[in-house]
Amino acid sequence: MNLSNAAVKTQENWQPVCQAHDLVADSGVVVWLDGVQVALFYLPGLEQSLYAVDNRDPRSGANIIGRGLVGSLQGELVVAAPLYKQHFSLQSGECLEDAGQRLRVWPVRMNGQAVELSVA
């Protein structure tokens, strides 16, 4: 495969899910992507300011992660699940209190004013 085909393939993997003005600083918003709710967290002022994780809490089964509080715990950026207060890494999706729980994580980026998730 030549480089131009690789570049086109990469571009096709990104799907716009909302606009920059839809994001709320230091908080979460939820978007719909291919039948799945994804929680987006916008943390301005950090080197990586956008994070995307599954909105479904693996412990309760409720779609509430986007309503969780964002903070830092053990040097890790986390979101606290609203019901049972377990902490999930925004980077990896791992639960700090229970290695058996995890959130799916999506690559996310800003492309102009569009917020895009990788669907690859």
N, CA, C and O of each residue as an XYZ file, in Angstrom:
480
protein
N       0.853     -1.179      0.000
C       0.000      0.000      0.000
C       0.894      1.235      0.000
O       1.876      1.283      0.740
N       0.570      2.231     -0.817
C       1.389      3.441     -0.837
C       0.920      4.409      0.246
O      -0.146      4.228      0.834
N       1.727      5.439      0.504
C       1.429      6.365      1.589
C       0.131      7.126      1.387
O      -0.580      7.387      2.357
N      -0.195      7.486      0.167
C      -1.428      8.252     -0.042
C      -2.649      7.413      0.322
O      -3.613      7.952      0.865
N      -2.635      6.110      0.039
C      -3.750      5.248      0.442
C      -3.833      5.128      1.954
O      -4.928      5.100      2.516
N      -2.672      5.057      2.625
C      -2.660      4.963      4.084
C      -3.256      6.225      4.697
O      -4.017      6.149      5.662
N      -2.914      7.380      4.142
C      -3.447      8.639      4.666
C      -4.953      8.707      4.488
O      -5.661      9.145      5.395
N      -5.455      8.281      3.334
C      -6.894      8.297      3.088
C      -7.597      7.348      4.049
O      -8.644      7.687      4.601
N      -7.032      6.166      4.254
C      -7.638      5.193      5.167
C      -7.724      5.757      6.581
O      -8.742      5.583      7.251
N      -6.667      6.434      7.045
C      -6.668      7.021      8.375
C      -7.764      8.067      8.502
O      -8.474      8.093      9.508
N      -7.917      8.927      7.505
C      -8.930      9.967      7.548
C     -10.331      9.368      7.600
O     -11.211      9.932      8.250
N     -10.554      8.271      6.949
C     -11.871      7.650      6.925
C     -12.256      7.052      8.270
O     -13.434      6.782      8.507
N     -11.284      6.840      9.158
C     -11.562      6.238     10.458
C     -12.112      7.231     11.471
O     -12.562      6.810     12.537
N     -12.098      8.519     11.189
C     -12.557      9.540     12.121
C     -13.978      9.950     11.774
O     -14.308     10.186     10.612
N     -14.821     10.030     12.815
C     -16.220     10.394     12.606
C     -16.564     11.583     13.506
O     -16.332     11.523     14.713
N     -17.112     12.656     12.940
C     -17.515     13.793     13.779
C     -18.695     13.400     14.673
O     -19.630     12.738     14.222
N     -18.643     13.815     15.944
C     -19.715     13.477     16.884
C     -20.366     14.707     17.507
O     -21.498     14.636     17.986
N     -19.661     15.829     17.503
C     -20.225     17.083     18.008
C     -19.308     18.224     17.600
O     -18.325     18.016     16.888
N     -19.629     19.415     18.047
C     -18.822     20.594     17.776
C     -18.148     21.071     19.059
O     -18.596     20.747     20.159
N     -17.080     21.835     18.917
C     -16.332     22.332     20.069
C     -17.239     23.092     21.036
O     -17.064     22.985     22.250
N     -18.198     23.852     20.526
C     -19.073     24.629     21.408
C     -20.024     23.741     22.223
O     -20.659     24.224     23.160
N     -20.129     22.454     21.881
C     -20.955     21.521     22.657
C     -20.253     21.023     23.919
O     -20.906     20.518     24.832
N     -18.927     21.160     23.975
C     -18.154     20.675     25.120
C     -18.300     21.610     26.311
O     -18.504     22.813     26.150
N     -18.193     21.047     27.503
C     -18.254     21.819     28.742
C     -16.914     21.626     29.453
O     -16.510     20.500     29.745
N     -16.234     22.743     29.726
C     -14.918     22.669     30.362
C     -14.976     21.943     31.700
O     -15.861     22.193     32.518
N     -14.018     21.041     31.911
C     -13.857     20.287     33.166
C     -15.076     19.442     33.508
O     -15.381     19.219     34.680
N     -15.764     18.978     32.479
C     -16.978     18.192     32.683
C     -17.167     17.246     31.505
O     -16.382     17.246     30.557
N     -18.219     16.443     31.580
C     -18.501     15.483     30.524
C     -19.768     15.814     29.755
O     -20.703     16.410     30.289
N     -19.778     15.419     28.503
C     -20.973     15.431     27.663
C     -21.051     14.064     27.006
O     -20.034     13.389     26.852
N     -22.233     13.658     26.622
C     -22.409     12.331     26.045
C     -22.835     12.458     24.590
O     -23.702     13.262     24.247
N     -22.209     11.648     23.740
C     -22.547     11.600     22.314
C     -22.908     10.165     21.943
O     -22.619      9.220     22.677
N     -23.533     10.033     20.807
C     -23.965      8.729     20.285
C     -23.035      8.365     19.144
O     -22.837      9.170     18.233
N     -22.459      7.169     19.172
C     -21.566      6.710     18.112
C     -21.883      5.256     17.789
O     -21.618      4.364     18.595
N     -22.440      5.021     16.629
C     -22.726      3.662     16.165
C     -23.455      2.816     17.212
O     -23.082      1.669     17.458
N     -24.486      3.383     17.821
C     -25.288      2.639     18.782
C     -24.735      2.587     20.192
O     -25.276      1.873     21.037
N     -23.667      3.326     20.468
C     -23.027      3.317     21.785
C     -22.963      4.750     22.316
O     -22.682      5.688     21.570
N     -23.229      4.904     23.613
C     -23.063      6.203     24.251
C     -21.603      6.364     24.674
O     -21.037      5.500     25.343
N     -21.004      7.488     24.271
C     -19.614      7.790     24.594
C     -19.573      9.086     25.401
O     -20.167     10.089     25.006
N     -18.871      9.060     26.528
C     -18.704     10.247     27.367
C     -17.428     10.970     26.938
O     -16.346     10.385     26.916
N     -17.572     12.250     26.597
C     -16.434     13.092     26.228
C     -16.117     14.013     27.396
O     -17.013     14.644     27.956
N     -14.854     14.090     27.757
C     -14.420     14.981     28.823
C     -13.429     15.982     28.243
O     -12.437     15.608     27.619
N     -13.719     17.261     28.461
C     -12.890     18.356     27.955
C     -12.198     19.024     29.137
O     -12.846     19.618     29.998
N     -10.871     18.916     29.163
C     -10.070     19.455     30.264
C      -9.070     20.468     29.703
O      -7.905     20.136     29.483
N      -9.525     21.709     29.469
C      -8.637     22.714     28.871
C      -7.441     23.004     29.772
O      -7.527     22.902     30.996
N      -6.344     23.360     29.155
C      -5.140     23.682     29.902
C      -4.195     22.512     30.084
O      -3.068     22.696     30.543
N      -4.630     21.318     29.734
C      -3.753     20.149     29.809
C      -3.179     19.863     28.433
O      -3.745     20.268     27.418
N      -2.047     19.159     28.403
C      -1.438     18.801     27.127
C      -2.427     18.009     26.268
O      -2.606     18.313     25.088
N      -3.054     17.015     26.845
C      -4.147     16.299     26.173
C      -5.427     16.778     26.845
O      -5.641     16.520     28.030
N      -6.274     17.470     26.102
C      -7.445     18.088     26.730
C      -8.750     17.354     26.465
O      -9.763     17.673     27.088
N      -8.759     16.378     25.558
C      -9.982     15.632     25.248
C      -9.807     14.152     25.547
O      -8.781     13.553     25.224
N     -10.833     13.570     26.174
C     -10.848     12.146     26.477
C     -12.219     11.595     26.117
O     -13.228     12.287     26.249
N     -12.251     10.355     25.664
C     -13.516      9.712     25.300
C     -13.534      8.300     25.881
O     -12.659      7.482     25.597
N     -14.554      8.034     26.705
C     -14.700      6.720     27.338
C     -16.155      6.276     27.234
O     -17.050      7.080     26.974
N     -16.370      4.992     27.441
C     -17.718      4.431     27.447
C     -18.565      5.130     28.506
O     -18.095      5.358     29.621
N     -19.797      5.467     28.173
C     -20.690      6.110     29.130
C     -21.350      5.097     30.073
O     -21.924      5.484     31.091
N     -21.273      3.830     29.746
C     -21.927      2.787     30.544
C     -21.033      2.350     31.699
O     -19.913      1.885     31.485
N     -21.528      2.501     32.911
C     -20.821      2.087     34.123
C     -20.834      0.559     34.189
O     -21.912     -0.032     34.242
N     -19.674     -0.099     34.187
C     -19.661     -1.566     34.178
C     -20.225     -2.199     35.461
O     -20.676     -3.344     35.430
N     -20.206     -1.485     36.560
C     -20.709     -2.059     37.817
C     -22.231     -1.977     37.907
O     -22.885     -2.961     38.253
N     -22.796     -0.819     37.600
C     -24.244     -0.645     37.735
C     -24.999     -0.935     36.443
O     -26.188     -1.255     36.476
N     -24.316     -0.824     35.307
C     -24.972     -0.985     34.012
C     -25.692      0.270     33.538
O     -26.284      0.280     32.459
N     -25.643      1.328     34.342
C     -26.316      2.579     33.988
C     -25.421      3.433     33.089
O     -24.197      3.419     33.224
N     -26.028      4.160     32.190
C     -25.304      5.080     31.305
C     -25.143      6.426     32.007
O     -25.929      7.349     31.793
N     -24.103      6.526     32.857
C     -23.953      7.706     33.711
C     -22.520      8.230     33.838
O     -22.308      9.225     34.530
N     -21.560      7.620     33.218
C     -20.161      8.030     33.400
C     -19.961      9.500     33.014
O     -19.178     10.202     33.654
N     -20.652      9.966     31.987
C     -20.532     11.354     31.556
C     -20.947     12.360     32.615
O     -20.632     13.544     32.495
N     -21.649     11.913     33.649
C     -22.068     12.792     34.750
C     -21.105     12.722     35.923
O     -21.315     13.383     36.940
N     -20.044     11.919     35.789
C     -19.087     11.755     36.884
C     -18.197     12.963     37.068
O     -18.062     13.801     36.177
N     -17.590     13.038     38.245
C     -16.654     14.112     38.555
C     -15.264     13.748     38.073
O     -14.824     12.607     38.213
N     -14.576     14.725     37.506
C     -13.228     14.532     36.983
C     -12.227     15.039     38.013
O     -12.443     16.071     38.648
N     -11.132     14.305     38.172
C     -10.094     14.723     39.104
C      -8.822     13.928     38.885
O      -8.648     13.279     37.853
N      -7.944     13.985     39.857
C      -6.676     13.262     39.797
C      -6.573     12.387     41.045
O      -6.829     12.843     42.160
N      -6.196     11.128     40.841
C      -6.057     10.187     41.941
C      -4.840      9.319     41.657
O      -4.736      8.723     40.585
N      -3.936      9.247     42.597
C      -2.707      8.465     42.441
C      -1.948      8.882     41.182
O      -1.353      8.045     40.503
N      -1.974     10.181     40.874
C      -1.259     10.709     39.714
C      -1.934     10.438     38.383
O      -1.333     10.648     37.329
N      -3.152      9.982     38.417
C      -3.885      9.591     37.205
C      -5.130     10.470     37.056
O      -5.858     10.682     38.026
N      -5.379     10.984     35.836
C      -6.632     11.692     35.570
C      -7.754     10.665     35.557
O      -7.675      9.662     34.848
N      -8.800     10.915     36.340
C      -9.872      9.936     36.486
C     -11.239     10.608     36.414
O     -11.375     11.822     36.564
N     -12.234      9.776     36.178
C     -13.622     10.158     36.357
C     -14.190      9.224     37.420
O     -13.966      8.015     37.381
N     -14.933      9.803     38.379
C     -15.561      9.012     39.437
C     -16.971      8.651     38.991
O     -17.767      9.533     38.669
N     -17.278      7.367     38.971
C     -18.613      6.909     38.589
C     -19.623      7.434     39.611
O     -19.400      7.299     40.815
N     -20.727      8.027     39.156
C     -21.678      8.648     40.073
C     -22.333      7.717     41.100
O     -22.598      8.153     42.221
N     -22.599      6.469     40.762
C     -23.320      5.604     41.705
C     -22.433      4.978     42.762
O     -22.683      5.144     43.956
N     -21.399      4.258     42.343
C     -20.581      3.515     43.304
C     -19.221      4.151     43.561
O     -18.422      3.629     44.339
N     -18.962      5.281     42.904
C     -17.768      6.104     43.145
C     -16.443      5.444     42.776
O     -15.389      5.908     43.211
N     -16.472      4.368     41.979
C     -15.199      3.819     41.533
C     -14.568      4.806     40.547
O     -15.267      5.549     39.858
N     -13.238      4.799     40.494
C     -12.497      5.762     39.682
C     -11.920      5.077     38.445
O     -11.259      4.043     38.544
N     -12.180      5.673     37.277
C     -11.691      5.133     36.019
C     -10.693      6.096     35.396
O     -10.938      7.300     35.324
N      -9.561      5.552     34.945
C      -8.553      6.347     34.251
C      -9.139      6.861     32.940
O      -9.713      6.095     32.166
N      -8.990      8.164     32.695
C      -9.453      8.716     31.423
C      -8.537      8.293     30.274
O      -8.957      8.269     29.117
N      -7.303      7.963     30.593
C      -6.332      7.554     29.577
C      -6.526      6.098     29.144
O      -6.545      5.803     27.949
N      -6.669      5.196     30.107
C      -6.692      3.764     29.789
C      -8.059      3.111     29.978
O      -8.314      2.038     29.430
N      -8.941      3.752     30.751
C     -10.241      3.163     31.052
C     -10.225      2.211     32.233
O     -11.280      1.719     32.635
N      -9.050      1.937     32.805
C      -8.938      0.993     33.919
C      -9.564      1.559     35.191
O      -9.486      2.760     35.449
N     -10.176      0.696     35.973
C     -10.723      1.066     37.274
C      -9.604      0.955     38.310
O      -8.955     -0.086     38.412
N      -9.376      2.021     39.075
C      -8.297      2.012     40.059
C      -8.588      1.100     41.236
O      -7.658      0.586     41.859
N      -9.859      0.886     41.555
C     -10.212      0.061     42.708
C     -10.449     -1.408     42.360
O     -10.365     -2.269     43.236
N     -10.744     -1.703     41.095
C     -11.100     -3.077     40.708
C     -10.583     -3.347     39.299
O     -11.159     -2.874     38.319
N      -9.506     -4.102     39.202
C      -8.886     -4.387     37.903
C      -9.826     -5.132     36.955
O      -9.571     -5.171     35.751
N     -10.889     -5.716     37.462
C     -11.848     -6.437     36.632
C     -12.844     -5.531     35.929
O     -13.609     -5.983     35.078
N     -12.837     -4.249     36.285
C     -13.736     -3.295     35.639
C     -12.931     -2.375     34.740
O     -11.813     -1.979     35.069
N     -13.519     -2.044     33.604
C     -12.818     -1.195     32.637
C     -13.839     -0.516     31.750
O     -14.898     -1.072     31.458
N     -13.506      0.696     31.323
C     -14.290      1.417     30.332
C     -13.558      1.348     28.994
O     -12.329      1.410     28.948
N     -14.312      1.220     27.919
C     -13.699      1.316     26.600
C     -13.247      2.756     26.388
O     -13.919      3.692     26.821
N     -12.114      2.931     25.726
C     -11.548      4.247     25.441
C     -11.463      4.423     23.932
O     -11.063      3.502     23.219
N     -11.839      5.608     23.439
C     -11.746      5.923     22.018
C     -10.710      7.015     21.797
O     -10.609      7.938     22.604
N      -9.938      6.925     20.713
C      -9.119      8.071     20.311
C     -10.054      9.220     19.940
O     -11.060      9.013     19.262
N      -9.721     10.422     20.382
C     -10.560     11.592     20.136
C      -9.665     12.754     19.729
O      -8.522     12.856     20.174
N     -10.194     13.623     18.884
C      -9.414     14.784     18.451
C     -10.357     15.916     18.054
O     -11.550     15.719     17.820
N      -9.762     17.123     17.990
C     -10.438     18.285     17.426
C      -9.926     18.433     16.001
O      -8.722     18.375     15.750
N     -10.837     18.620     15.091
C     -10.491     18.868     13.692
C     -11.225     20.144     13.305
O     -12.386     20.107     12.896
N     -10.533     21.271     13.440
C     -11.210     22.557     13.315
C     -12.144     22.704     14.502
O     -11.699     22.643     15.648
N     -13.424     22.896     14.250
C     -14.418     22.997     15.322
C     -15.134     21.671     15.582
O     -15.949     21.572     16.499
N     -14.829     20.656     14.776
C     -15.480     19.350     14.935
C     -14.710     18.480     15.927
O     -13.482     18.411     15.893
N     -15.454     17.822     16.806
C     -14.880     16.815     17.699
C     -15.088     15.487     17.008
O     -16.211     15.149     16.633
N     -14.012     14.725     16.835
C     -14.080     13.474     16.100
C     -13.581     12.301     16.943
O     -12.647     12.434     17.733
N     -14.224     11.156     16.755
C     -13.791      9.913     17.390
C     -13.310      8.956     16.307
O     -13.857      8.925     15.205
N     -12.293      8.186     16.628
C     -11.828      7.153     15.710
C     -12.741      5.939     15.831
O     -12.998      5.453     16.933
N     -13.221      5.459     14.708
C     -14.114      4.317     14.712
C     -13.415      3.058     14.236
O     -14.066      2.056     13.938
N     -12.112      3.105     14.165
C     -11.325      1.943     13.730
C     -11.217      0.917     14.815
O     -10.590     -0.124     14.620
